[in-house]
Amino acid sequence: MVRTPERQVAVFGAGYIGLVTGACLAELGHRVVVRDIDPGKVALLRSGDVPIYEPDLGDMIARNKERLSFTTDLGETLDGAEIAYVCVDTPPSASGDADLSRVWSVVRSLEGAEHLRAVVMKSTVPVGTGTRVRAALDEAGLSHVGYAANPEFTAEGSAVRDFMRPDRIVIGSADDATAALVAGLHEGIEGPVVVMDVRSAEMVKLASNALLATKISFINEIATLCEKTGADVEEVARAVGLDHRLGPHFLRPGIGWGGSCFPKDSEALRQLASNTGYHLQLLSAVIEVNNLQKRRAIQKLKDELGTLTGMRVALLGLTFKPGTDDMREATSTVLAGRLLAEGAEVRCWDPMARPAEAEPWTSTTRLATPELAVEGADAAIVVTEWPQLKEADWAGMAATMRRPVLFDGRNLLDPKEMRGLGYTYMGVGRP
């Protein structure tokens, strides 16, 4: 079998997607130049430091330093490049649509790069973006350059593993040669390659995240019903997940999903539908359930304590999920904001989070350990299921709290054990 030759790849964007894409392509034997417009970020990467926390990413970048470089210079990025990957972020705009300004900035910068063979869209974009990009490339004299959509399905905390051992590699392209070129970049990875048209590939990413979000919101709805009927959602979810048609994945009750993908992509898909004159009723309900779930946690504490004014509440975990330092759309931000609005004092702990120097975080107190965070507290909320919380000294912590009220927002801990230690324990969907 003849191995696909080493390719020269330009990656635009050194965020979560760009860094993982660039590092993994270098691991597969390609020469990769990653460009970012932030000089500070590029300087960090050149010094061997990684500006985000993602397991195995730093080691992979260090291991491939001969094939992987970082720059702010456009000419250096495109010099000899055969394939250009667009990996910039597409945040929501004021209208709710995806902000594609960074995407278009990259596309415009490719004018004159006639040596390119393909432009590959890794960024999450609305359906139909590929058609517009194709037209822009043609107008720029790059009609000979292929175009493909290659959506990412990596999860923060396992992104490197997800890239190297994917459930599927989706490639949307209008021509077989470009699809084959992009597929060849992934040689050495075991996983089915699914080729389709560009618009379908663009929809796959949005639909996948919306369905995962739906499963979470669904089990949270069932959790609320379990609380009202005396059923245990953990037992319900365990049995439901054994059905091979459904599976156990994402049937985890909690206090809401966050992060860079689910909120943004769900809203983007809903906005895309609205722009066509269609109302996605199910997805709208999914988003509403998630928003309410965060506020229900505050109401539970209020019901238990009588008032939150003057109360000290500890938030245990701040990032939107364990295994990352990402605070984008984190549930903790909503909780902190609501607690402060109710007049509570907020103390918090997280091993990785780097909250912005802005409200609500400037009005909270950050502590180095869970034990210090709960000292003198009237209540604590498990927000992120960090493994450190499983190993914490909960017996000692109960003794230092003013009132040992514990809301386990991730059902991380054993209710009987916590109650045995003297806690007033509340979970999600547990009787």
N, C-alpha and C positions, 0 to 999 in steps of 0.2 A: 504493500500500500504506500503510495507516494504522499508524504506529508505536505499539507498546504504551506507555502512559503511564508516566511516572516514578512509582515506588513508594517508599513510606517503609518501610524495612527495619530491624528490630532484630536484631543479631547478638550472641548470648551466648557469650562466650569469645574472648579475644584471643591464643590460641595460634597454631600453624601454620595450622590449618584456618580458624579464625575470622578471622584477619588477611587471609589470602588471599581468603576468601569476601567479606569486607566490602570490601576494596580493589577486587576485580574487579567486584562489583555496582555500586560507585560509578563505576568506569570505564565501565560500561554505561549510566550516566545516572541511577541511582537514588540516593536520599538514604539514607544508612546511618549508624546509630549503633551502635557496638561497645561492649559492656559487659564489664568484667572486674572481679573482686573484689579484684585486687591493685592497690592505689593506686600503688605504685612503677612498675608496668608502664604504667598509664594515664598517669602523669605523663611518662614517657619518650615515649610516643606523642604526647601533646599538644605536647611540645617539638620534635617532628619527628624523634625518634630511634626506630629500630625495634629491639626487644629480641632479635630473632632475625635470623640471616643467611639471606636468601632472595633470589636474583638478581631484580632488577627490582621487588621489592616496595616498597622504600623510595621509589623514583622514582614508582611508581603512587600510593602514599599521599600524597606531596607534591603530585602533579599534581591530585588530587581532594580537596584539603583543604576546598573549599567545600561538598562533598557528603558528606564523611566526618568523623565526630567520634567521640571516645572518652570514656567516662565510667565511674564506679563506681555512679552513681545509677540505681536501677530506674525511677523515675518519668520521668526524662529519656530513658531508653532506650525506654520504651513509649509515650511521648507522640506520638500521631498515627501510630504504627506500624500497618501493614496486615499485614505478615508478620514472624513471629519465627523466626529461625534458631537452632537449638541446635547449637553448635559446641564443646562442652566435651569434655575428654578422658574416656576410659573405661578406666582402667588395670586390669590384672588384680587381682582380690581374692585374699585368702588361700586361698580355695577353688579358684581358677583361673578362676572366672567373671568376666565384666566387671563392674567396679565402676561402677554407674549412679547413685551418690549425687549427683554433680554434675548429671546429667540430671534427676533428680527434683527437685533444688533449683530448677532453671530452670522446670520444669513447674509447680511449686507457686507460683512467683513470678508466674505469668501470671493467677492468679485475679483476677477483676475487670476484666481487660483485654478487655471485651466488644466493643471496636472492632476487634479483630483479625479478619482474614479467614482466616489460615492459620498453622499452626505447622509448621515444616519441620525434620526431623531430619537434620542433617549428620554428627553424631557416629556412630561405628561402634558399633552396638548388637546384642545377640543377636536372633535371629529370634523374633518374638513381642512385642518391646518396644512396637511401634506399637499393638498391641491394648490393652496396658495403659495407654499414654499416652492413647489415644482414650477409654478409660473414665474416666481421671482428669480429662480436659478436660470430659467430660460431667457428672461429679460436681461440677465447679467452676462449672457453669452456662455452659459454653462449647461446648455441643453444636452451635451454629451455626458454630463455627470449624472450618475444614477441617484435615485432617492429611495430611502427605506425608513419605515417606522419600526423601531426595535424596542418596544416598551419594557421597562424594568419591573420585576416582581420581587425585589429584595426587601426584606424586613430589617429595620434597624435592630442591631444586636446580633443579627445572624446574616448580614448582607454579603459578606465574603463567601460564606458557605452556600448561601442561596444562589449566588452567581455561578459558583463552580459546580454546584450540584442542583441544577434547577428542575422544577417540575416540567417546564417546557420553555423553549426559546421561540418567541413569536416574532416573525419577520413579515412586515407588510411592504410589498413592492409591486410596481407595475411591470417590472421586467425580470425575467428569470436570471439574467446575468448578475444583477445587483443583489438579488436574494441569495444567489450562490456565493457571492463575494462575502456578504455579511455572515452567512452560515459558516463559511470557511474560517472566519476569524475565531469561531468558537470550537474549532477542532481540538479534541482532547477533553472536551466536556461531554459527559454522558447525560443525555436528556433529549426528548423528542423535539425536533425542529418543525414548527408549524408555520407554513407559508400561506399568506392570504393577501388580499388587497389592502391598500394603505388605510382606508377608512375603517375597515373591520379591525385592523390592528390597533388603531387609535381607540376604538370603542372597547376593546378587550380590557385594557388597563382600567378604564373608568368603571366598567361593569364588574370586574373582579373585586375592586375595592368596595364598591357599593354593596355587593353581595356579602362580603365579609362583615361589613358594618351592619348589614341587616341581621345577620346571625347574632351579633352581640346585642343589638337593640331588642331582638326578639326574646332572647333568654333573659334580658333585664325586665321586659314586660312580664314574662312568666315568673320571675323572681318576686315582683311586686304582688302578683296574684297569690304566690305561695305564702307570702307574709300574711295576707288577709285570710287565707284558708287553713293555715297551719301545716302546709306541706313544706318539704325541704328541697330547695331548688338544686342543691348539689346532687341529691339522689335522682331527681328528675332529669337533670342534664346528663348524668352518667348513663342512665338507662336509654335516654333518647339517642345519645351519641353512639350506642352500640348498634343502632340500625345502620346497615351498610349504605343505605340510600342517603343518609344524613351525615354520619360521621361526627366525631367529638370535637373537631377543630372549631374554635371560636365560640363554642357554647360555654363561655365562662362569664358568669354574672359579675358585675362590678359597678363602679361609679362613673362609667362612661369612657368612650374611646377618644383619643386625641392624636397628636403627632402631625407629621407633615403631609400625610397622604389621605387618610380617611376623611377628615373634615373638608379639606380642600377639594378632593376628587368627588366627594358626594355632592358638595355644593356646585361644583363645576358641571356635573352631570345633570343636576336639577336645573341649572341655568341654561344648559344646552337644550334641554327639553322645552323650557319656557320660551326660548328664542324661536323654536319651531311651532309654537302655539300649543304644545302638549304639556299637561300637568302630570308629573310623576307622583301620584298620590302615595304609593307605598314608600318611596324614597323620602318624601317629605315627612311622613310619619316616623321613619327611621331616625332622621335628624332630630325631630322634635323629642322623641323618647330619649335620645342621648343627652340633649340639653337639659331635659327635666331630671334625668338621673343624677346629675351633679348637684342640683339644688335640693333634691330629696335628702341627700346626706346632711345638709345643713338643717333641714326641717326636723330630721330625726334627733339631732343633737339638741335642737331648741325644745322639742317635745320632752326630752329627757331632763334637761337642765332647767327648764322653765323660761329662761332667758339666756341670751348669749352676751348681753351687755356686761362688761367687766370680767367676763370669763377668760381664762387662759386656755387656749386650744393648741395642741401640737399636731402639725402635719408631718407624718412619717413617710417620706418619699415625695419627690417633686417632679421628676421627669415623667413623661407620658407613659413610659414602660421601663422595666429594668434592662440593664445591659447597654444603656445609651446615656449620653449627657444632654439629649435633645429636650428642650422645653417648649417646642412649638405646639400650640393648642393643648397644652398640658391641663389635665383636670385640676391640678393643684392651683393653677392661676385663678380659676373660677372660685374654688373653695376659699382661697386666701382673700380674694376680693369681697366675697359675700360675708365672710366672718368679720372682716374689718368694718364693713358697712353695718353689721349688727352690733358693733361696739366691742368686739372681742379683741383680746391680745393674741397675736399669732406668733408661735414659735415653730421652727421647722428644721428638719434634718434630711439630707440626701447625700450619698457618697460621691456623686458625679455631677450633679446639676450645677449649671452656671446661669442663674436667673439674671435677666436684664436689670441694669441699674435704673429701674423705673417702678412705678406703682403696679401691683400692690407690694412688690418685694422690698422696696425701700422702707416700708412701714412694718416689716416683720423682723424677727430675730433669728439668725441662722446659728445652729449649734452643731458641734462636732460629732456627737453620738446620739442615738435614739434615747439613751438614758438621760442625757442632759436636756434633751428637747422636752421630755415629759415632766421634768422636775417641777413640782408646784402646779401642774396643769389640772384643769377641771375635766378635760377630755382629750383624747387622742384619736386621730383618724389615720388608719393605714391607707395611704393613697397609691403607693407604688409597691409592687410585690418584690422588693429587694430581698435576696436570700439572707442578708444580715438581720432582717427582722425576724426570721424564723429562729435565729440563734441568739436573739437578744435576751437580756435578763429580765424577763417579764415579771417575775416575782419581786425582784428588787425595785423595778419601775413602779409597780402598784403601790409599794410602800412610800415612794417619794411623791406620788400624785396627791393633789388636794382632794380630788374625787376620781377614783379609778373607773372612769367611763371610757369605753373603747368602742369605736365604730370601725369595724374591719371592712373597709371598702373593697377588698379583693378576696374576701373569704380565705385569707392566707393561714389563719390560725385555727386551732381546735377550740370550738366553743366551750365544751365541757372543761377543758384544761384552763381556759381563761377565767371562766366563772369560778373554778376551784381556787384560783389565785386571788379571788376577791373582786374581779372586774364585773362591772355592768357591761356585758358584752352584747353588741349588735352587729349582725352581719347583713349580707344582701340576700334576701330570699330564704333566710333560715328562720325556723320558728323560734 
